[in-house]
Amino acid sequence: MKKRFRIRSLLIATCLMLAGAGATRAEEQVIIATTGGAYDAALRKYWFEPFTKQTGIKVVSVAATNAEMRAKAAAMVKTGNVSWDLYPDGEIQASAETHRLTSEDLTEFCNPFRGRPDLVDDACVSTGARLFSTATLMAYNPTGFKDGNPSTWADMWDQARFPGGRSFPNFDDPWRVMAAALLADGVPRDKLFPLDVDRALKKLDEIRPAISLWWKTGDQSVQGFRNGDYSIGQIWLTRANTLKAEGREIAWSKQASFLVGDRLTLIKNAPNRANALKLVGYWLDHPEAQAKVCEELLCTPPSRKAIGLMSPAARAALPSDDDIRDYIVVPDAKWINENAAMMLEHWNAWIR
């Protein structure tokens, strides 16, 4: 009887130990949303996997569009059923008041990163840590035109000189399409904001029949170019560089570009909060990871050391201070956030 009792006790203890070990293993992960494709592959190869190797913490990525990420984060926080930990929110959206409703304030976490000479000044702020900066720009197939290549948004509207299909994004962030239309219509760069939404949509009426692809994800913009669905399109520089790395005939214009970026957002009540912060800290502390990611995606990392580790060719292709001064549009984040609902309402009515 005593022997059976001891065996039973040992079995119970073993089960409890296994259950505890299983719970520990379940906690040793972090869940981050990405836009998938080459973007996710670069992050996984140069950031997630080295992080897991060093810490033992598994990084689980889920694919979603930027609009889906924001909607999902808001819904999870509202219902109290949070299953993700992190997602990259746009630099503009991260500065909006609505962002604070679903994201954790990282002020305390950011304290050790402030004032570090190897990091840009806003590498880590209350609304999130900088993932990287890049551009939304006009990309094209340079083999498709007889009379030179396009360089401005006005050229994108010139279907006589530059024939072929056109492509624009269609999601909950239409300011960049409207801005391109206004620049094509002759609005000076320094007079772009506040955006004249009605004028922008009227200009878009001119090119609408030629728009052969309205993409919702970066992968769609890339696949559309591979398929020859369009000859000129507004896409992310990171995705354009993916196509170039594949050996595709693609070029882009710095004269037709907008400066954008992403911030790593920690969702309120994240189930793996501690691990998520370790993942963010690893990114900021490892310039070699940033350099490899941005070498592949063609982006500007938050670490100055990382830029120094990138190849001369990659560094030369990044938006420079001179480019920003002379060509690239730096969006008015405050105006965009304050008018986001108005723009989306007009956009949805027009795009139907």
C-alpha positions as MATLAB code, in Angstrom:
seq = 'MKKRFRIRSLLIATCLMLAGAGATRAEEQVIIATTGGAYDAALRKYWFEPFTKQTGIKVVSVAATNAEMRAKAAAMVKTGNVSWDLYPDGEIQASAETHRLTSEDLTEFCNPFRGRPDLVDDACVSTGARLFSTATLMAYNPTGFKDGNPSTWADMWDQARFPGGRSFPNFDDPWRVMAAALLADGVPRDKLFPLDVDRALKKLDEIRPAISLWWKTGDQSVQGFRNGDYSIGQIWLTRANTLKAEGREIAWSKQASFLVGDRLTLIKNAPNRANALKLVGYWLDHPEAQAKVCEELLCTPPSRKAIGLMSPAARAALPSDDDIRDYIVVPDAKWINENAAMMLEHWNAWIR';
ca = [
       0.000    0.000    0.000;
       2.794    2.355    0.983;
       4.692    1.395   -2.178;
       1.657    2.210   -4.368;
       1.273    5.536   -2.562;
       4.912    6.412   -3.209;
       4.587    5.521   -6.896;
       1.427    7.578   -7.209;
       3.106   10.526   -5.505;
       6.064   10.260   -7.849;
       3.747   10.175  -10.864;
       1.868   13.255   -9.681;
       5.110   15.090   -8.990;
       6.437   14.155  -12.439;
       3.253   15.366  -14.121;
       3.426   18.645  -12.241;
       7.075   19.088  -13.222;
       6.290   18.388  -16.872;
       3.346   20.774  -16.785;
       5.537   23.436  -15.250;
       8.248   22.866  -17.820;
       5.654   23.074  -20.598;
       4.362   26.378  -19.216;
       7.913   27.707  -19.059;
       8.571   26.673  -22.640;
       5.293   28.284  -23.746;
       6.386   31.541  -22.153;
       9.741   31.499  -23.923;
       8.479   33.069  -27.104;
       7.535   36.419  -28.530;
       4.907   37.046  -31.208;
       5.472   39.836  -33.718;
       3.443   40.836  -36.756;
       5.259   41.643  -40.006;
       4.160   42.317  -43.573;
       5.555   38.956  -44.668;
       7.542   38.018  -47.742;
      11.094   39.288  -48.204;
      10.570   41.746  -45.357;
       9.870   38.948  -42.886;
      12.617   36.751  -44.343;
      15.267   39.435  -43.788;
      14.125   40.115  -40.231;
      14.077   36.400  -39.465;
      17.496   35.632  -40.907;
      19.409   38.540  -39.425;
      17.432   39.470  -36.302;
      14.992   36.820  -35.079;
      17.208   33.757  -35.515;
      20.369   35.278  -33.955;
      18.193   36.516  -31.074;
      16.783   33.021  -30.528;
      20.252   31.506  -30.695;
      21.490   33.870  -27.986;
      18.449   33.838  -25.688;
      16.552   30.624  -26.430;
      13.411   32.702  -26.952;
      11.475   31.676  -30.056;
      10.239   34.455  -32.329;
       6.872   33.718  -33.947;
       5.937   36.051  -36.787;
       2.425   36.479  -38.173;
       1.769   38.123  -41.531;
      -0.638   41.042  -41.812;
      -1.052   44.279  -43.701;
      -0.325   47.526  -41.881;
      -4.030   48.293  -41.706;
      -4.749   44.822  -40.313;
      -2.047   45.248  -37.665;
      -3.559   48.459  -36.353;
      -7.099   47.097  -36.428;
      -6.066   43.829  -34.755;
      -4.100   45.602  -32.021;
      -7.038   47.900  -31.261;
      -9.485   44.992  -31.170;
      -7.257   42.870  -28.927;
      -6.766   45.657  -26.392;
     -10.469   46.518  -26.420;
     -11.557   42.924  -25.770;
      -8.726   42.160  -23.345;
      -7.712   39.169  -25.449;
      -4.190   40.116  -26.543;
      -2.327   37.394  -28.448;
       0.388   39.464  -30.173;
       3.279   41.257  -28.502;
       4.797   43.547  -31.117;
       4.098   45.033  -34.513;
       5.824   47.692  -36.657;
       3.587   50.743  -36.888;
       4.264   53.541  -39.334;
       6.262   56.481  -38.033;
       3.334   58.804  -38.725;
       0.708   56.601  -37.097;
       2.947   56.021  -34.077;
       2.849   59.738  -33.360;
      -0.956   59.828  -33.251;
      -2.908   59.972  -29.999;
      -4.866   56.866  -31.005;
      -1.587   54.927  -31.035;
      -1.255   55.458  -27.285;
      -4.606   53.771  -26.684;
      -3.245   50.403  -27.799;
       0.509   50.679  -27.193;
       2.546   50.572  -24.016;
       4.538   53.658  -23.050;
       8.217   52.748  -23.479;
       9.672   55.782  -21.679;
      11.228   53.739  -18.888;
      12.474   51.046  -21.248;
      14.080   53.691  -23.477;
      16.079   55.386  -20.704;
      19.270   53.299  -21.231;
      19.211   54.036  -24.963;
      18.856   57.810  -24.682;
      21.872   59.929  -25.475;
      23.870   57.040  -26.882;
      26.188   58.400  -29.585;
      25.804   55.252  -31.689;
      22.032   55.710  -32.005;
      19.989   58.438  -33.673;
      18.305   60.799  -31.225;
      14.830   59.280  -31.576;
      15.926   55.648  -31.755;
      13.777   54.875  -28.722;
      10.895   57.075  -27.588;
       7.707   56.573  -25.612;
       5.702   55.466  -28.662;
       8.184   52.825  -29.814;
      11.698   51.970  -30.906;
      12.775   52.804  -34.433;
      12.951   49.772  -36.684;
      14.259   51.675  -39.688;
      13.543   54.519  -42.093;
      12.926   54.113  -45.796;
      10.951   55.704  -48.607;
       7.762   55.286  -50.586;
       8.636   56.119  -54.169;
       8.010   55.744  -57.861;
       9.559   52.591  -59.318;
       9.519   51.524  -62.950;
      10.806   49.114  -65.563;
      13.646   50.998  -67.282;
      13.478   48.813  -70.391;
       9.938   49.790  -71.257;
      10.343   53.355  -72.549;
      11.912   54.656  -75.760;
      12.320   58.337  -74.820;
      14.159   58.107  -71.503;
      12.873   57.162  -68.067;
      10.356   58.865  -65.779;
      11.667   60.833  -62.817;
       8.745   62.825  -61.381;
       5.161   62.141  -60.406;
       4.091   64.242  -63.403;
       5.884   61.687  -65.573;
       3.758   58.941  -64.070;
       0.695   60.758  -65.368;
       2.235   61.136  -68.857;
       0.911   58.018  -70.530;
       1.949   59.147  -74.001;
       5.683   59.273  -73.179;
       5.564   56.457  -70.643;
       2.990   53.854  -71.705;
       1.876   50.890  -69.616;
      -0.090   50.063  -66.524;
       0.174   52.009  -63.275;
       0.055   50.864  -59.675;
      -0.795   52.533  -56.367;
      -1.450   51.277  -52.830;
      -5.018   51.060  -51.560;
      -5.271   50.751  -47.782;
      -6.173   52.935  -44.802;
      -3.324   55.401  -45.391;
      -4.093   57.253  -48.654;
      -2.123   60.448  -48.025;
       0.873   59.352  -50.142;
      -1.285   58.650  -53.206;
      -3.000   62.015  -52.813;
       0.350   63.749  -52.310;
       1.745   62.176  -55.483;
      -1.308   63.402  -57.423;
      -0.880   66.944  -56.139;
       2.822   66.993  -57.009;
       1.903   65.712  -60.477;
      -0.604   68.569  -60.715;
       2.111   71.145  -60.086;
       1.833   71.783  -56.355;
       5.299   72.781  -55.036;
       6.857   70.442  -52.520;
       6.945   73.100  -49.782;
       3.238   73.886  -50.337;
       2.034   70.291  -50.330;
       0.547   70.303  -46.829;
      -2.232   70.722  -45.959;
      -3.268   68.389  -48.760;
      -6.003   69.599  -51.090;
      -7.922   66.317  -51.080;
     -10.513   67.279  -53.697;
      -7.818   68.485  -56.098;
      -5.854   65.286  -55.545;
      -8.816   63.045  -56.337;
      -9.630   65.093  -59.431;
      -6.056   64.562  -60.637;
      -6.326   60.847  -59.892;
      -9.430   60.718  -62.110;
      -7.098   61.351  -65.062;
      -4.952   58.285  -64.432;
      -7.535   55.936  -62.953;
      -8.220   53.993  -66.202;
      -4.495   53.174  -66.426;
      -4.206   51.831  -62.882;
      -3.894   48.095  -63.406;
      -3.047   47.173  -59.808;
      -4.237   48.555  -56.495;
      -1.992   46.737  -54.040;
      -2.762   46.185  -50.374;
       0.450   44.445  -49.297;
       4.116   44.782  -50.129;
       4.077   41.262  -51.534;
       1.294   42.229  -53.948;
       3.314   45.198  -55.198;
       6.324   42.939  -55.760;
       4.395   40.136  -57.447;
       2.605   42.627  -59.659;
       5.943   43.910  -60.939;
       7.206   40.368  -61.494;
       4.072   39.592  -63.512;
       4.396   42.731  -65.615;
       1.060   44.016  -64.291;
       2.393   47.578  -64.314;
       5.301   49.531  -65.738;
       5.303   52.381  -63.189;
       4.127   52.112  -59.604;
       4.278   53.687  -56.181;
       5.917   51.124  -53.884;
       8.178   50.908  -50.849;
      11.910   51.203  -51.418;
      12.435   48.032  -49.373;
      10.281   46.085  -51.842;
      11.831   47.714  -54.897;
      15.244   46.642  -53.656;
      13.968   43.078  -53.227;
      13.118   43.048  -56.919;
      16.528   44.455  -57.796;
      18.207   41.746  -55.692;
      16.319   39.164  -57.750;
      17.969   40.536  -60.880;
      14.809   42.236  -62.139;
      14.963   45.233  -64.453;
      13.804   47.904  -62.012;
      14.789   51.466  -61.204;
      13.353   54.200  -59.021;
      13.403   57.953  -58.647;
      14.505   59.851  -55.548;
      12.780   62.885  -57.050;
       9.443   61.133  -56.587;
       9.639   59.832  -53.034;
       8.328   60.304  -49.512;
      10.346   59.659  -46.364;
       8.661   57.067  -44.132;
       9.638   54.673  -41.348;
       8.432   52.094  -38.841;
       8.442   51.941  -35.051;
       8.312   48.750  -33.005;
       5.114   48.950  -31.010;
       4.563   46.977  -27.802;
       0.860   46.189  -27.473;
      -0.721   46.856  -24.089;
      -0.999   43.721  -21.927;
       1.235   41.773  -24.311;
       1.351   38.111  -23.180;
       5.129   37.908  -23.594;
       6.011   41.442  -22.572;
       9.436   40.722  -21.052;
      10.543   38.687  -24.052;
       9.227   41.346  -26.429;
      11.326   44.006  -24.729;
      14.362   41.724  -24.944;
      13.774   41.417  -28.698;
      13.529   45.200  -29.088;
      16.620   45.723  -26.934;
      18.546   43.173  -29.005;
      17.718   45.120  -32.161;
      18.936   48.440  -30.759;
      22.064   46.854  -29.261;
      23.179   44.917  -32.324;
      24.279   47.153  -35.202;
      25.443   44.122  -37.172;
      21.862   42.814  -37.267;
      20.558   46.199  -38.358;
      23.233   46.483  -41.040;
      22.427   43.091  -42.550;
      18.662   43.719  -42.542;
      19.046   47.151  -44.108;
      21.640   45.929  -46.588;
      19.055   43.466  -47.863;
      15.975   45.693  -47.654;
      17.737   48.987  -48.413;
      16.712   50.969  -45.373;
      18.321   53.358  -42.912;
      18.910   51.700  -39.506;
      18.728   53.533  -36.159;
      22.396   52.782  -35.366;
      25.109   54.965  -36.855;
      27.506   52.052  -36.448;
      25.169   49.915  -38.542;
      25.321   52.369  -41.429;
      29.112   52.116  -41.295;
      28.863   48.329  -41.581;
      26.791   48.472  -44.762;
      28.423   48.259  -48.176;
      29.356   51.481  -50.000;
      26.784   50.652  -52.688;
      23.979   50.235  -50.141;
      24.949   53.423  -48.302;
      24.989   55.357  -51.573;
      21.473   54.158  -52.390;
      19.993   55.354  -49.095;
      18.192   58.710  -48.954;
      20.878   61.272  -48.089;
      20.583   64.616  -46.335;
      20.983   66.280  -49.735;
      18.185   64.131  -51.182;
      15.891   65.128  -48.330;
      16.815   68.776  -48.793;
      16.365   68.792  -52.562;
      13.778   66.151  -53.492;
      12.275   63.890  -50.886;
       9.018   64.912  -49.242;
       9.015   64.740  -45.447;
       5.310   64.300  -44.607;
       3.499   66.498  -42.096;
       2.676   63.818  -39.529;
       0.587   66.135  -37.367;
      -1.670   67.168  -40.240;
      -1.977   63.608  -41.540;
      -3.006   62.255  -38.142;
      -5.495   65.045  -37.506;
      -7.096   64.505  -40.917;
      -6.742   60.739  -41.289;
     -10.472   60.029  -40.906;
     -11.427   62.757  -43.377;
      -8.951   61.538  -45.982;
     -10.041   57.924  -45.621;
     -13.713   58.867  -45.968;
     -13.028   60.749  -49.201;
     -10.729   57.984  -50.436;
     -13.226   55.190  -49.812;
     -15.937   57.152  -51.597;
     -13.646   57.699  -54.598;
     -12.146   54.209  -54.854;
     -15.486   52.375  -54.936;
];
